[in-house]
Amino acid sequence: MTTKEQQDIDALAAMESLRGALADAGLVLPSLGVDSVSPALRLVELGRVRADVAARLAEALQRGGRQ
């Protein structure tokens, strides 16, 4: 992804997209949100999760999101 493409992505839209993809995989990141402190950077805050959720997230990424 180029720098220009990175700048064009809305943080809120990216966060909602990630939330939906995680939900499809049966995962919830309770602290997922947009970083409001530095809006120009368009950061998505992933937050903290329990170890079992982190392990399930890693498994989902390793299998490419396939159930």
Beta strands, then each sheet from edge to edge (+ up, - down):
strand 1: 33-34
strand 2: 44-45
sheet 1: 1+ 2-
end
